[in-house]
Structure formats: C-alpha cells, structure tokens
Amino acid sequence: MKHLHIHIGWPKTGTSGLQSYWTRNADYLLSHGLAYYRSQLDSIGSVARQIARGDDMTTQAEAFAAWTARQEAGQVLISSEGLASTRMESFRQFVRPEAWDRISVLAYLRPQPEYLESWYKQTAKWGSKQSTRSMLVASSKPMRTSHYASLLAPWEALCAEHRKGRVTVRIFDPGEMAGGDVIRDAMAVLGIPYRPDVELARSRQNVSPSAALIGMYLKLPKIDRLQQINRRIVASGLPGVTGSADLFDRETVAKIEGWFAAENEQLRARYFPERPRLFRPSAPTPPPGAAEQAAFRDLLIETIREMRGEDVAAQARAALHAAAQP
C-alpha cells in the first residue's frame, strides 16, 4: 500500500522544529518504512510557494513521482506550513492523489489569540513596525489563516476520496500533546517511536519574546537584522524577556474568540466531541516589573552596541529614553 502523509502546519505550531527533526532523522524514519521528501532545506517549502502562486506543477510533480518510485518505503511524508492555505487544484497536480492508496493529513491548531500574537511577535522581532490593529483586519494574512475550519475543508474533501483517508487535528498545547512536545506528538501520530536528538532539543525552541520586550523593539529606530539581536536577548534568561498570551488585553482576546467561535465549534464537534470547547483558556505570562524591564533594556542597548556598533546603540538609547518619558 502506498500511503502519503501530509503535514500542513499551521504556522507558529513548531513546524520548523518538526521539519528539522525529520531531516536529521531521515534514515531512522526509513528504517520504519517512511521516506521524508524535501524540495529545499528541511521541507517542501519551495514547492508550497509555487503552489500558492498557482504555477504549473508538471515539473515538480514529475520530480516527486520519480523520487517516490525510487523509494523502497511504502509510506512518504511531506511537510510545509504553507500548505495550510494552499491552492488545492495546484496541490493535486503536484501530488497526483490517484497515485496513492491512502492519504493522511496532520494539522496542529492553537487558539486564535495565541496564533495571532505569535505571528505579530514574529514580524516585530524581524523589524516590522506594524500595529496590532492593522493586523486584526479581515484581509490580513494572519486573520485569513485563522479560519481553521474553512481551510481544513479542502483537505477533508481530499481525504474523503480515499477509502482510508484521514485528517488528524491536534491541539498545539503542551498539556495535550504526547510528552508535552510537538515532535513526540507527531511521531506518535505517525506510529514511529520517538528517538531523542539532544542537539536538536537544545536548539529547536523558537522562544517567544514578551510583550514588554516587543514594545521596546517597536520604539527602536530601524536596526539591521533585529532578529539576531532578539535571539541573544531571549537566550539571556533574564526575567521578563519571554512570555506568551501577554500581547492582547482581555477585551481584544474576547473579541478575537468571538470572531472564530462558530468555526471552532464546528471543529470541536467534528474532531473533539468529548470536549466542552475546542481550546483551553490561555494562561497569560505576568508582565515584568519596572526593575526587570530596566535590566533587559540595558541588555538590549549593550547587545546592539556589540553587534551593530556605538552609533546605532546611541540612537537606540535615545529612542528608548524618549519613549520612557511621561
């Protein structure tokens, strides 16, 4: 039996860590009858981008089919978070569903307020000065990809075409994933024992900066490759530099939850009928105190000085000082 596994993300659900793990352990997966296909680096991200553009996928489909034919493994795994909101017609051209006896889809979801917060923090630590208000509009990409039920529907239709096709939806929540970890959880879904990778376990975490630290980034002048500076700040371990569910106030969280309540109820009834609601309430990280903020503000300025020079650090110091004035 030829079985195709498709991991479609969502974004901000540990996808990069999963893909890195599968790439590093490709031989181990093969020993369990599963071949992991990549078009670039650790995933099929380049193919997913072509699909998103609506490109003709003939060449990519032929390459995938030829690679699959060379595999002794009966199962194949592909992964890209870009597939969550794919053009299904182009994806079908690439994967040729009729060639497979079984198709399984794996998707991880997290509460929309957390998902949108994580997306916003990601862009801010890369230097974006976008406001949360401009992101929380129906036309923005983060908001469009927050409609989980609508975007899962084409995948459900694809799997329904196969007698043994299946969509597996998992909640991206440490308290609900096998071993409290998305890699262990995904391996359990695939039916393959997890093999620890110590080096990867230390490096895979894409730690979320706190809302207070993000607020400082927004006040800085434009700084080249701010994400490199952020990486060092969050790795410092200083109190208050990391956080989650701390960006939006309660009113905004309630508003976001209301926007997606009907769709989330559909998913709950379909995939988790035993649960009272799709997602558990998030536990916000308490905001850092004034002393903690002063400590990582000083570290931020010093890190900018070390990595970008005294002139840039002086501009950052002035901007943060002015922002702190009443």
Secondary structure, DSSP 8 states (H G I E B T S, - for coil): --EEEEE---TTSSHHHHHHHHHHTHHHHHHTTEEE--SBTTBSHHHHHHHHHT---HHHHHHHHHHHHH---SEEEEE-GGGGG--HHHHHHHH-GGG-SEEEEEEEE--HHHHHHHHHHHHHTTT----HHHHSSTTSHHHHTT-HHHHHHHHHHHHHTSTT-EEEEEE--TTTSGGGSHHHHHHHHHT------HHHHHH-----B-HHHHHHHHHS---TTHHHHHHHHHHT--TTSB-SS-SS-HHHHHHHHHHHHHHHHHHHHHH-TTSSSSS----------HHHHHHHHHHHHHHHHHHH-HHHHHHHHHHHHHHH--
